């Protein structure tokens, strides 16, 4: 399974883009990848570290970066660092979908309410037990607290923070830093989840999936996107049958309390 690149480090222009999981980082990264000077070090790999064991190099938190990747962490501190945050509730359910994809399970929007409840209960139980870990295994990394990519030892490290709704401002900042116009791609986040627009469309398309799987290898990405738009829509939180259950909301509000505080401040004040 392909993973996103967590971090883009530009030594030439002295800026770092921190990709917080499930926060549109793939979309931004695809537009600014030309500025990366790491030669893909933090891209597409889950490898065995000699001290940490098997880790996802894509989404390394700041405490781990400081401890085991000293030179890269110094650049995060010294350069103009940028990150995008997302509403923690939306991000949680997006992370549930990503978790199921990575485990090869039935997709969340395809489950009935009882199945969704059991799925979320299992995830919540795991997160409660591992709440204070500095990094999660790959299949749970998308649930990692957003503040772990922004703060370290109680100190804010990342200098420029934006909400998901302010993503265009990120391109403006990087254009300013590099004195080059960033060519923004069509707004289609690389890891977005899609669902059929109507159930009858599913009955038509599913028998044709083997053919689609063959041709998508050779079709350009822009053609694939056009096909997707014909039959699919991007999944949103209305597809979750259990988001209004009090215990789910209570957990999200408690578990991501600090993330909510940062996200609210960012979207209001653009800090």
Secondary structure as GFF3:
##gff-version 3
##sequence-region A 1 271
A	DSSP	beta_strand	7	10	.	.	.	ID=ss1
A	DSSP	beta_strand	15	18	.	.	.	ID=ss2
A	DSSP	alpha_helix	25	32	.	.	.	ID=ss3
A	DSSP	three_ten_helix	33	35	.	.	.	ID=ss4
A	DSSP	beta_strand	46	49	.	.	.	ID=ss5
A	DSSP	beta_strand	53	56	.	.	.	ID=ss6
A	DSSP	three_ten_helix	57	59	.	.	.	ID=ss7
A	DSSP	alpha_helix	62	68	.	.	.	ID=ss8
A	DSSP	alpha_helix	70	78	.	.	.	ID=ss9
A	DSSP	beta_strand	80	85	.	.	.	ID=ss10
A	DSSP	alpha_helix	88	103	.	.	.	ID=ss11
A	DSSP	three_ten_helix	108	110	.	.	.	ID=ss12
A	DSSP	alpha_helix	113	129	.	.	.	ID=ss13
A	DSSP	three_ten_helix	138	143	.	.	.	ID=ss14
A	DSSP	three_ten_helix	146	149	.	.	.	ID=ss15
A	DSSP	beta_strand	151	152	.	.	.	ID=ss16
A	DSSP	beta_strand	155	156	.	.	.	ID=ss17
A	DSSP	beta_strand	160	163	.	.	.	ID=ss18
A	DSSP	three_ten_helix	164	166	.	.	.	ID=ss19
A	DSSP	alpha_helix	167	178	.	.	.	ID=ss20
A	DSSP	beta_strand	194	196	.	.	.	ID=ss21
A	DSSP	alpha_helix	199	205	.	.	.	ID=ss22
A	DSSP	three_ten_helix	206	208	.	.	.	ID=ss23
A	DSSP	alpha_helix	209	215	.	.	.	ID=ss24
A	DSSP	alpha_helix	221	231	.	.	.	ID=ss25
A	DSSP	beta_strand	232	234	.	.	.	ID=ss26
A	DSSP	three_ten_helix	237	239	.	.	.	ID=ss27
A	DSSP	alpha_helix	246	255	.	.	.	ID=ss28
A	DSSP	alpha_helix	257	269	.	.	.	ID=ss29
###
